Amino acid sequence: MDPRVEDHAEVIVDHSVDVESDDEVVIRGDPISEDLVVAVARLCGERGANVTTMLQTDRIGAAYKRAIDIEDVSLSEVSLAMVEKADVYIGIRADTNTHESGDINPEKNAAIAQANEPVREAYLDKRWVGTQYPAPGNAQDAELSTEAYESFVWGAVNKDWAAVREHQQQLVDILDPAEEVRIVSGDTTDIRLSIAGNPTQNDYAERNLPGGEVFTAPVPDSVEGEVLFDKPLMAQGREVRDVRLVFEDGEVTEYDAGKNEDVLAAVLDTDAGARRLGELGIGMNRDIDRFTYNMLFDEKMGDTVHMALGRAYEDTVGEDNEQNESAVHMDMIVDMSEDSRIEVDGEVIQRDGRFRFEEGF
């Protein structure tokens, strides 16, 4: 087995979810990620945990979604019961074809996500981590050979996460006491939002692996302005490009997209919370040095900011503030490397991707 796979497994088991004796651990992956599933299962066994594995391919999930009528979509009670009984949930992504669901009606995808929101809520209450195995389908999206993509993934994953935590804490210390953030990029993005009273989280690979971002939640009704997400994203198996959103009193009042606008429309119509922002994140992992059409990596990329429509994470919402609720959480990215700045309470803390605590600011 590639020693980088074993290193990846150790980060998952010992750092991200800290598996202990008698833990009930659910591992979900694709058969193509079997080496990593095997390595994780072995480490869990050495620590005295119980393991349940689920292996599912792109084709299986897409076939089910195509076949079911939207009127028959409902909560999977078995999936919910399993997650509720677990102590630890480990999700390992690996794709043979990232567009396998691309021909499924966006409204049906939104309905399935909404019906199974209790499952998502249940695993977010556990010790959980989502990570990536370097599969050929993901390598193709990144326009890399499988070998080059392996080096990219493990370079971003197998890191000194304690050092990452220390570096990122400098930004946490700026944002945590702040009230207002303004994001400006060229002539296309100028958006203000309040984060007053909402905690800022330091992502050093405890839940998402790789880590490498600092994130919080906007106060839902505070978002004002216009933003162009100039990096594309994959949603429901389709590429969505050049998403433009206009916010008034926290809600999306205008929107368009250069490609697959119907997917964006379906997301926005999922529920009331889908028209509000649930996250503001700032990427800080400079080992992620290229765009790969994989949000797990792309949102952590240095010199970027991302915002998510929909659900706010509970640990980013202060006791006296409202948590935005939604069945969706869709991240979108703004390139901040040129003609861009982040202001916090009127002071510029990042300019063209460099922070005030870094050389070159």
Stockholm file with secondary structure:
# STOCKHOLM 1.0

chainA/1-361         MDPRVEDHAEVIVDHSVDVESDDEVVIRGDPISEDLVVAVARLCGERGANVTTMLQTDRIGAAYKRAIDIEDVSLSEVSLAMVEKADVYIGIRADTNTHESGDINPEKNAAIAQANEPVREAYLDKRWVGTQYPAPGNAQDAELSTEAYESFVWGAVNKDWAAVREHQQQLVDILDPAEEVRIVSGDTTDIRLSIAGNPTQNDYAERNLPGGEVFTAPVPDSVEGEVLFDKPLMAQGREVRDVRLVFEDGEVTEYDAGKNEDVLAAVLDTDAGARRLGELGIGMNRDIDRFTYNMLFDEKMGDTVHMALGRAYEDTVGEDNEQNESAVHMDMIVDMSEDSRIEVDGEVIQRDGRFRFEEGF
#=GR chainA/1-361 SS CCHHHHHHHHIIIIIISCCCTTCEEEEEECGGGHHHHHHHHHHHHHTTCEEEEEECCHHHHHHHHHHSCGGGCCCCHHHHHHHHHCSEEEEEECCSCTTTTTTSCHHHHHHHHHHTHHHHHHHHTSEEEEEECCCHHHHHHTTCCHHHHHHHHHHHHSSCHHHHHHHHHHHHHHHTTCCEEEEEETTTEEEEEECTTCCCEEESSSSEESCCEEEECCCGGGCEEEEEECBCEEETTEEEBCEEEEEETTEEEEEECSBCHHHHHHHHTSCGGGGSEEEEEEECBTTCCSCCSCHHHHTTBTTEEEEEEECCCGGGSCTTSCCCCCSCEEEEEEECSSSEEEEETTEEEEETTEETTSTTC
#=GC SS_cons         CCHHHHHHHHIIIIIISCCCTTCEEEEEECGGGHHHHHHHHHHHHHTTCEEEEEECCHHHHHHHHHHSCGGGCCCCHHHHHHHHHCSEEEEEECCSCTTTTTTSCHHHHHHHHHHTHHHHHHHHTSEEEEEECCCHHHHHHTTCCHHHHHHHHHHHHSSCHHHHHHHHHHHHHHHTTCCEEEEEETTTEEEEEECTTCCCEEESSSSEESCCEEEECCCGGGCEEEEEECBCEEETTEEEBCEEEEEETTEEEEEECSBCHHHHHHHHTSCGGGGSEEEEEEECBTTCCSCCSCHHHHTTBTTEEEEEEECCCGGGSCTTSCCCCCSCEEEEEEECSSSEEEEETTEEEEETTEETTSTTC
//
